[in-house]
Amino acid sequence: MDDTLSNGGQRSLAFDLRGLRPSAVTFLNAPVAGLSRDGAQSVVYLDGSRSTDLWAALHAGTADGYADHYPADALRATTR
């Protein structure tokens, strides 16, 4: 979220997602190659090849396939 998302936009997003079930959601971490500092700034370096795979999967709607291939990057709902 940022300052360009209006209250109406937030409300619309909430209504659009109201039927979403946790089992239909896959949370992914960005693939990190390393951490560093640049002066006073903390820097996170993304893994280039895995990042390309992630962006392609998100674009294609195949995030589950990415998560299957890189299970350490995924946080999935568990069923009991």
Short mmCIF file of the C-alpha atoms (twelve columns), coordinates in Angstrom:
data_MODEL
# 
_entry.id   MODEL 
# 
loop_
_atom_site.group_PDB 
_atom_site.id 
_atom_site.type_symbol 
_atom_site.label_atom_id 
_atom_site.label_alt_id 
_atom_site.label_comp_id 
_atom_site.label_asym_id 
_atom_site.label_seq_id 
_atom_site.Cartn_x 
_atom_site.Cartn_y 
_atom_site.Cartn_z 
_atom_site.pdbx_PDB_model_num 
ATOM 1  C CA . MET A 1  0.000   0.000   0.000   1 
ATOM 2  C CA . ASP A 2  1.134   3.521   -0.629  1 
ATOM 3  C CA . ASP A 3  -0.317  7.022   -0.728  1 
ATOM 4  C CA . THR A 4  -1.797  6.481   -4.220  1 
ATOM 5  C CA . LEU A 5  -4.318  3.877   -2.996  1 
ATOM 6  C CA . SER A 6  -7.464  5.745   -2.023  1 
ATOM 7  C CA . ASN A 7  -9.983  4.732   0.636   1 
ATOM 8  C CA . GLY A 8  -12.329 3.693   -2.167  1 
ATOM 9  C CA . GLY A 9  -9.547  1.631   -3.737  1 
ATOM 10 C CA . GLN A 10 -8.898  -0.121  -0.428  1 
ATOM 11 C CA . ARG A 11 -12.603 -0.835  -0.010  1 
ATOM 12 C CA . SER A 12 -12.833 -2.201  -3.556  1 
ATOM 13 C CA . LEU A 13 -9.787  -4.421  -2.988  1 
ATOM 14 C CA . ALA A 14 -11.296 -5.788  0.237   1 
ATOM 15 C CA . PHE A 15 -14.577 -6.612  -1.517  1 
ATOM 16 C CA . ASP A 16 -12.750 -8.246  -4.428  1 
ATOM 17 C CA . LEU A 17 -10.840 -10.503 -2.013  1 
ATOM 18 C CA . ARG A 18 -13.701 -11.383 0.360   1 
ATOM 19 C CA . GLY A 19 -14.122 -14.903 -1.066  1 
ATOM 20 C CA . LEU A 20 -10.417 -15.715 -1.022  1 
ATOM 21 C CA . ARG A 21 -9.577  -18.798 1.035   1 
ATOM 22 C CA . PRO A 22 -6.215  -19.237 2.792   1 
ATOM 23 C CA . SER A 23 -5.658  -22.486 0.896   1 
ATOM 24 C CA . ALA A 24 -5.685  -20.460 -2.343  1 
ATOM 25 C CA . VAL A 25 -2.853  -18.169 -1.213  1 
ATOM 26 C CA . THR A 26 0.870   -18.772 -1.571  1 
ATOM 27 C CA . PHE A 27 3.206   -16.370 0.217   1 
ATOM 28 C CA . LEU A 28 6.664   -16.073 -1.291  1 
ATOM 29 C CA . ASN A 29 9.862   -14.499 -0.091  1 
ATOM 30 C CA . ALA A 30 11.899  -12.623 -2.652  1 
ATOM 31 C CA . PRO A 31 14.963  -14.731 -3.482  1 
ATOM 32 C CA . VAL A 32 17.860  -13.088 -1.650  1 
ATOM 33 C CA . ALA A 33 21.491  -13.569 -2.671  1 
ATOM 34 C CA . GLY A 34 22.952  -11.555 0.179   1 
ATOM 35 C CA . LEU A 35 22.849  -8.574  2.509   1 
ATOM 36 C CA . SER A 36 25.252  -5.677  2.793   1 
ATOM 37 C CA . ARG A 37 25.598  -2.012  3.651   1 
ATOM 38 C CA . ASP A 38 26.134  0.949   1.374   1 
ATOM 39 C CA . GLY A 39 27.170  3.720   3.710   1 
ATOM 40 C CA . ALA A 40 24.399  4.025   6.284   1 
ATOM 41 C CA . GLN A 41 21.912  2.112   4.113   1 
ATOM 42 C CA . SER A 42 21.127  -1.560  4.504   1 
ATOM 43 C CA . VAL A 43 21.072  -3.286  1.093   1 
ATOM 44 C CA . VAL A 44 19.408  -6.528  0.047   1 
ATOM 45 C CA . TYR A 45 20.737  -8.172  -3.115  1 
ATOM 46 C CA . LEU A 46 18.301  -10.352 -5.013  1 
ATOM 47 C CA . ASP A 47 19.349  -13.615 -6.597  1 
ATOM 48 C CA . GLY A 48 19.242  -12.726 -10.301 1 
ATOM 49 C CA . SER A 49 18.274  -16.070 -11.825 1 
ATOM 50 C CA . ARG A 50 15.714  -17.005 -9.182  1 
ATOM 51 C CA . SER A 51 14.265  -13.479 -9.356  1 
ATOM 52 C CA . THR A 52 13.772  -13.883 -13.101 1 
ATOM 53 C CA . ASP A 53 11.979  -17.183 -12.432 1 
ATOM 54 C CA . LEU A 54 9.793   -15.574 -9.758  1 
ATOM 55 C CA . TRP A 55 8.743   -12.575 -11.876 1 
ATOM 56 C CA . ALA A 56 7.968   -14.890 -14.815 1 
ATOM 57 C CA . ALA A 57 5.869   -17.157 -12.560 1 
ATOM 58 C CA . LEU A 58 3.954   -14.205 -11.135 1 
ATOM 59 C CA . HIS A 59 3.324   -12.859 -14.636 1 
ATOM 60 C CA . ALA A 60 2.124   -16.272 -15.841 1 
ATOM 61 C CA . GLY A 61 0.034   -16.975 -12.742 1 
ATOM 62 C CA . THR A 62 2.129   -20.007 -11.827 1 
ATOM 63 C CA . ALA A 63 3.427   -19.000 -8.394  1 
ATOM 64 C CA . ASP A 64 2.625   -22.484 -7.058  1 
ATOM 65 C CA . GLY A 65 5.019   -23.979 -9.601  1 
ATOM 66 C CA . TYR A 66 7.736   -21.567 -8.491  1 
ATOM 67 C CA . ALA A 67 7.044   -22.479 -4.857  1 
ATOM 68 C CA . ASP A 68 7.294   -26.183 -5.713  1 
ATOM 69 C CA . HIS A 69 10.647  -25.607 -7.436  1 
ATOM 70 C CA . TYR A 70 12.002  -23.328 -4.668  1 
ATOM 71 C CA . PRO A 71 10.236  -24.575 -1.501  1 
ATOM 72 C CA . ALA A 72 12.484  -22.536 0.815   1 
ATOM 73 C CA . ASP A 73 11.003  -19.341 -0.684  1 
ATOM 74 C CA . ALA A 74 7.411   -20.345 0.110   1 
ATOM 75 C CA . LEU A 75 5.272   -20.076 3.207   1 
ATOM 76 C CA . ARG A 76 2.145   -22.123 2.760   1 
ATOM 77 C CA . ALA A 77 -0.955  -22.593 4.848   1 
ATOM 78 C CA . THR A 78 -1.027  -25.886 6.657   1 
ATOM 79 C CA . THR A 79 -4.155  -27.906 7.213   1 
ATOM 80 C CA . ARG A 80 -4.844  -29.755 10.429  1 
# 
